[in-house]
């Protein structure tokens, strides 16, 4: 049930009792927006039953980055707690912070259990009348591992995932979940989240570059730290997952919420190329692209990395599938015409050239190799009226920008 609660900052629509929340984050990696999102989360920590923080960061971050943010929160806690009750203790938050995987999933989509994936299972299995909300700010690796090790938790969790660029970095974990758990309740937010920080429709005082100076600067230890990420310009592309639970009916993704509005999708775009692709091959942005090549039969374990693929200046791993078959996966995060070239000590896998063209909307026209999904897989709205630039669905968040940023500004006043 959703009720309206009057807080010291605003009227928030919230499930009662407080939603159970576990965060999987790649904080400390190459994109510091997770630090901004973590500060936002900690300032609203009394609105949730926080059950876990999992570091799923295979580009440099670790659980220590989570611990560091909680230390800042501890310094600001007396002022936060003087305005509202229910803020969790720093010691408790430290105790539920766990290390997840530090490597991207191989081709099969999972590897071995981690402290983080085991914690997801443990939290999901707690006796409760409400689901565990798993909010994923990075890759799906630890969730995929948890679902592999404990398939029963599929019925006990609801997932809100910030996909898009994160899908690009972890296509194998996505493939595993979409193939083996199509009935998972999940919001796959590939583009809608951009509405949180795109400035096209923002009032001048609430633009990304002005918000810090107007509302954050000089307020608390978290305010002092905030300027270290994008020089204080707000990005926070993961925060919509939390905002979704702050205002709206979280059981109805099609309704209005601070975290966006979404539609059910019954197919997730998936293209399989046997050999090279070309510019004649048009795919959906955010689709999973999969290339299969034939080569020599070699004596290495299946799922071993044995070639690399260069796409747009970045390197991606290719795997041996056995019996002379090789493959790699990729997910374009934007509209583009791109080329790739392979590198390998195996002559048959070296210097293969190809291209593709990715276009909106997602998931696009169905094709024979798509993932077939259940009735609770939700994603970005395709109606052009909800686009901001090339980002579909983004206006379903940006329309609430004044409300959610002014609400947050009141909490920053508490730290004055």
C-alpha positions in Angstrom: 0.0 0.0 0.0 1.2 3.5 -0.8 0.5 6.3 1.7 1.4 10.0 1.9 3.8 10.8 4.7 4.5 14.4 5.9 8.3 14.8 6.5 10.3 17.8 7.5 11.0 18.5 3.8 8.0 17.4 1.8 5.1 15.1 1.4 6.5 11.9 0.1 4.6 8.9 -1.2 6.1 5.8 0.3 5.2 2.2 0.9 4.3 1.4 4.5 6.3 -0.1 6.2 9.4 1.5 4.8 10.7 -0.2 1.7 13.4 -2.8 2.2 16.3 -1.6 0.0 19.7 -3.1 -1.0 22.0 -1.1 -3.2 24.6 -2.6 -5.7 27.0 0.1 -6.7 30.2 0.6 -8.7 31.2 3.5 -6.6 34.9 4.2 -6.8 35.1 3.2 -10.5 35.6 5.5 -13.5 32.4 7.5 -13.0 32.1 9.5 -9.8 28.3 10.0 -10.1 27.8 7.1 -7.6 29.4 9.2 -4.9 26.9 11.9 -5.5 24.0 9.3 -5.5 25.4 7.8 -2.3 25.3 11.2 -0.6 21.7 11.7 -1.7 20.8 8.3 -0.4 22.4 8.8 3.0 20.5 12.1 3.4 17.3 10.2 2.9 18.3 7.1 4.8 15.5 7.4 7.3 12.9 6.8 4.6 14.0 3.2 4.0 14.9 -0.1 5.6 18.4 -0.3 4.3 19.6 -3.9 4.2 22.7 -3.9 2.2 25.4 -2.1 0.2 27.2 -4.3 -2.3 30.3 -3.1 -4.2 30.0 -4.5 -7.7 32.9 -2.6 -9.2 35.2 -4.2 -11.7 36.8 -0.9 -12.8 38.6 0.2 -9.7 36.1 0.6 -6.9 35.7 -1.5 -3.7 33.7 -1.7 -0.5 36.1 0.7 1.0 34.6 3.5 -1.1 31.2 2.7 0.5 32.8 2.8 4.0 34.3 6.2 3.2 30.9 7.7 2.4 29.4 6.4 5.6 32.2 8.1 7.6 31.0 11.4 6.0 27.4 10.6 6.9 28.5 9.9 10.5 29.8 13.4 10.8 26.6 15.0 9.5 24.2 12.6 11.3 23.6 14.7 14.5 22.2 17.5 12.3 20.1 15.2 10.2 18.8 13.4 13.3 17.8 16.7 14.9 15.2 17.2 12.2 13.8 13.7 11.7 13.9 10.4 13.4 14.8 7.0 12.0 18.3 7.6 10.5 20.3 4.3 10.8 23.5 4.2 12.8 26.8 4.4 10.9 27.9 1.2 12.6 24.9 -0.6 11.2 25.5 0.8 7.7 29.1 -0.3 7.9 28.0 -3.8 8.9 25.8 -4.3 5.9 28.4 -3.1 3.4 29.8 -6.1 1.4 32.3 -6.7 -1.3 30.9 -8.1 -4.5 32.7 -9.2 -7.6 35.6 -7.2 -9.0 35.5 -8.8 -12.4 33.0 -8.7 -15.3 31.1 -11.9 -15.8 32.5 -14.3 -18.5 30.4 -15.4 -21.4 28.2 -17.7 -19.4 27.1 -14.8 -17.2 28.3 -15.9 -13.8 31.3 -17.2 -12.0 31.6 -17.8 -8.2 29.7 -16.6 -5.2 30.9 -13.4 -3.6 30.3 -11.9 -0.2 28.0 -9.5 -2.0 26.0 -12.1 -4.0 25.6 -14.2 -0.8 24.3 -11.1 1.0 21.7 -10.5 -1.7 20.5 -14.0 -1.2 20.5 -13.7 2.6 18.5 -10.5 2.5 16.0 -11.7 -0.1 15.3 -14.8 2.0 14.4 -12.9 5.2 10.8 -13.5 6.2 8.9 -10.4 5.2 5.5 -9.3 3.9 7.2 -7.1 1.3 9.8 -7.6 -1.4 13.5 -6.6 -1.2 14.1 -3.7 -3.6 17.5 -4.3 -5.3 18.6 -1.0 -6.7 21.5 -1.5 -9.1 23.8 1.4 -9.9 26.4 -0.6 -11.9 26.7 -4.1 -13.4 24.3 -7.0 -12.9 27.1 -9.4 -12.0 26.3 -10.0 -8.3 22.6 -10.2 -9.0 23.1 -12.7 -11.8 25.3 -14.7 -9.4 22.7 -14.6 -6.7 20.0 -15.7 -9.0 22.2 -18.5 -10.3 23.0 -19.8 -6.8 19.5 -19.3 -5.4 16.8 -19.2 -8.1 14.1 -19.0 -5.5 14.9 -15.4 -4.7 13.4 -14.3 -8.1 10.0 -14.3 -6.4 11.3 -12.3 -3.4 12.9 -9.3 -5.1 12.0 -6.3 -7.2 14.9 -4.8 -9.2 15.4 -1.2 -10.5 18.5 -1.2 -12.7 20.2 1.8 -14.2 21.2 0.2 -17.5 22.4 2.1 -20.6 26.2 2.5 -20.1 26.2 -0.2 -17.4 24.6 -2.6 -19.8 27.5 -2.0 -22.2 30.0 -3.0 -19.5 28.2 -6.2 -18.4 26.3 -7.8 -21.4 27.1 -11.3 -20.2 25.4 -11.0 -16.9 22.4 -9.4 -18.6 22.2 -12.3 -21.1 22.1 -14.8 -18.2 19.3 -13.0 -16.4 17.2 -12.4 -19.5 17.6 -16.0 -20.6 17.2 -17.8 -17.3 15.0 -15.4 -15.3 12.6 -13.7 -17.8 9.9 -13.5 -15.2 12.0 -11.4 -12.9 10.2 -8.1 -11.7 12.6 -5.5 -13.1 12.7 -1.9 -14.3 15.4 -1.7 -17.0 16.1 2.0 -17.2 18.4 2.5 -20.1 17.7 6.2 -21.0 15.0 7.6 -18.7 17.5 8.2 -16.0 19.1 11.0 -18.1 16.1 13.2 -17.2 17.6 13.6 -13.7 20.5 15.8 -14.9 19.8 17.0 -18.4 19.3 20.8 -18.2 17.2 21.6 -21.2 14.0 22.2 -19.2 15.5 23.1 -15.8 14.9 26.4 -14.0 18.1 28.4 -13.9 18.6 27.9 -10.1 18.2 24.1 -10.5 20.6 23.5 -13.4 23.4 21.1 -12.8 26.1 23.8 -12.7 24.1 26.1 -10.3 22.6 23.7 -7.9 25.8 23.2 -5.9 26.4 26.9 -5.3 22.8 27.6 -4.5 22.0 24.7 -2.2 25.0 22.5 -1.3 28.2 24.6 -0.9 29.2 25.0 2.7 26.7 22.6 4.1 28.1 19.7 6.2 30.8 17.2 5.5 28.9 15.7 2.7 28.5 19.1 1.1 32.3 19.6 1.4 32.9 16.3 -0.3 30.3 16.8 -3.1 32.5 19.2 -5.0 35.0 16.5 -5.5 32.7 14.8 -8.1 32.3 16.7 -11.4 33.3 19.9 -9.5 29.9 19.8 -7.8 27.8 19.7 -11.0 25.0 17.3 -10.3 24.9 14.2 -12.4 23.7 11.4 -10.1 22.5 9.2 -12.9 21.7 6.3 -10.4 19.6 8.4 -8.0 16.3 7.8 -10.0 16.2 4.3 -8.7 15.9 5.7 -5.1 13.7 8.6 -6.1 11.3 6.0 -7.6 10.6 4.8 -4.0 10.4 8.3 -2.6 7.5 9.6 -4.6 5.0 7.5 -6.5 3.5 4.1 -6.4 6.5 1.7 -6.7 4.2 -1.2 -7.5 3.1 0.5 -10.7 6.0 1.4 -13.0 3.6 2.8 -15.5 2.4 5.6 -13.1 4.0 8.9 -12.3 7.1 8.9 -10.0 10.2 10.8 -9.3 12.1 7.9 -10.8 10.2 7.9 -14.1 7.4 6.1 -15.8 7.8 2.9 -17.8 6.1 0.4 -20.0 6.0 -3.3 -20.1 8.3 -4.9 -22.7 7.8 -8.5 -23.8 11.0 -8.8 -25.8 14.5 -7.5 -25.2 16.5 -6.8 -28.3 19.2 -9.4 -29.0 21.1 -9.9 -32.3 23.3 -12.8 -33.2 25.8 -12.5 -36.1 27.5 -15.6 -37.5 30.7 -14.0 -38.8 31.2 -10.3 -39.3 28.5 -7.6 -39.4 28.4 -4.5 -41.6 26.8 -1.1 -41.8 23.9 -2.9 -43.5 23.1 -4.4 -40.1 20.9 -2.0 -38.1 20.3 -2.8 -34.4 18.5 -1.2 -31.5 20.4 1.0 -29.1 21.0 -0.8 -25.8 20.5 -4.2 -27.6 22.7 -7.2 -26.8 24.9 -7.8 -29.9 26.5 -11.2 -30.1 29.1 -12.3 -32.7 30.1 -15.9 -33.3 33.2 -16.9 -35.3 34.6 -20.2 -36.4 38.3 -21.1 -35.8 40.6 -23.9 -34.8 39.8 -26.3 -32.0 42.2 -25.5 -29.2 43.1 -27.1 -25.9 41.9 -24.3 -23.5 38.9 -24.3 -21.1 35.5 -23.1 -22.4 34.8 -19.5 -21.4 38.5 -18.6 -21.6 39.4 -15.2 -23.0 41.4 -15.7 -26.1 40.9 -12.6 -28.2 40.0 -9.0 -27.8 37.7 -6.7 -29.7 38.4 -2.9 -30.2 35.2 -0.8 -30.5 35.4 3.0 -30.4 38.8 3.0 -28.7 37.8 0.5 -26.0 38.7 -3.1 -25.6 36.3 -6.0 -25.0 37.0 -9.7 -24.3 36.2 -12.5 -26.6 35.7 -16.1 -25.4 36.3 -19.6 -26.5 33.1 -21.7 -26.5 34.7 -25.0 -27.4 34.6 -27.1 -30.6 36.3 -24.3 -32.6 33.6 -21.7 -31.8 34.4 -18.2 -30.5 32.2 -15.3 -29.4 31.9 -11.9 -27.8 29.0 -9.7 -26.7 28.5 -5.9 -26.7 25.7 -3.4 -26.0 25.8 0.0 -27.7 24.8 2.8 -25.3 23.8 5.4 -27.9 22.8 5.9 -31.5 26.0 5.3 -33.5 27.7 3.8 -36.5 30.7 1.9 -35.2 33.4 -0.4 -36.4 35.3 -3.2 -34.6 38.5 -5.1 -35.1 39.7 -8.2 -33.4 43.1 -8.9 -31.9 44.4 -12.4 -31.1 47.4 -14.7 -31.2 45.1 -17.1 -33.0 45.5 -16.1 -36.7 41.9 -17.0 -37.6 40.7 -14.6 -34.9 43.1 -11.8 -35.6 42.2 -8.7 -37.7 38.5 -9.4 -38.2 36.7 -6.2 -39.3 33.1 -5.3 -39.0 30.5 -2.6 -38.4 27.0 -2.0 -37.2 24.5 0.9 -36.9 22.5 1.4 -33.7 19.3 3.4 -33.7 16.5 4.3 -31.4 14.0 3.3 -30.1 14.7 0.6 -27.7 13.8 -2.3 -27.8 12.7 -1.8 -31.4 11.1 -4.2 -33.8 11.1 -7.8 -32.6 13.5 -10.3 -34.2 13.9 -14.0 -34.0 16.8 -14.0 -31.5 15.3 -11.6 -29.0 15.0 -12.5 -25.3 11.3 -13.3 -24.6 10.3 -11.7 -21.3 7.5 -12.1 -18.7 4.8 -9.6 -17.8 6.9 -7.7 -15.2 9.8 -6.5 -17.2 9.6 -2.7 -17.7 11.6 -0.2 -19.7 11.8 3.3 -21.2 8.7 4.7 -22.9 9.0 4.9 -26.7 6.6 7.8 -27.3 8.6 10.6 -28.9 6.9 13.2 -26.7 8.8 11.8 -23.7 12.3 12.1 -25.4 14.9 14.6 -24.5 17.2 14.6 -27.5 18.0 11.0 -28.2 17.1 9.8 -24.7 13.7 8.1 -24.7 11.6 8.4 -21.5 13.8 11.1 -20.0 10.9 13.7 -19.7 9.1 11.4 -17.3 11.8 12.3 -14.8 12.7 15.8 -15.8 9.1 16.9 -15.4 9.5 16.4 -11.6 12.9 18.1 -11.4 11.7 21.1 -9.5 9.9 19.0 -6.9 12.7 16.5 -6.2 15.6 19.0 -6.2 13.8 21.5 -4.0 12.9 18.7 -1.6 16.6 17.8 -1.4 17.5 21.4 -1.0 15.5 21.5 2.3 17.6 18.6 3.6 20.8 20.5 2.7 19.4 23.3 4.9 19.5 21.0 7.8 23.3 20.8 7.4 23.8 24.6 7.3 
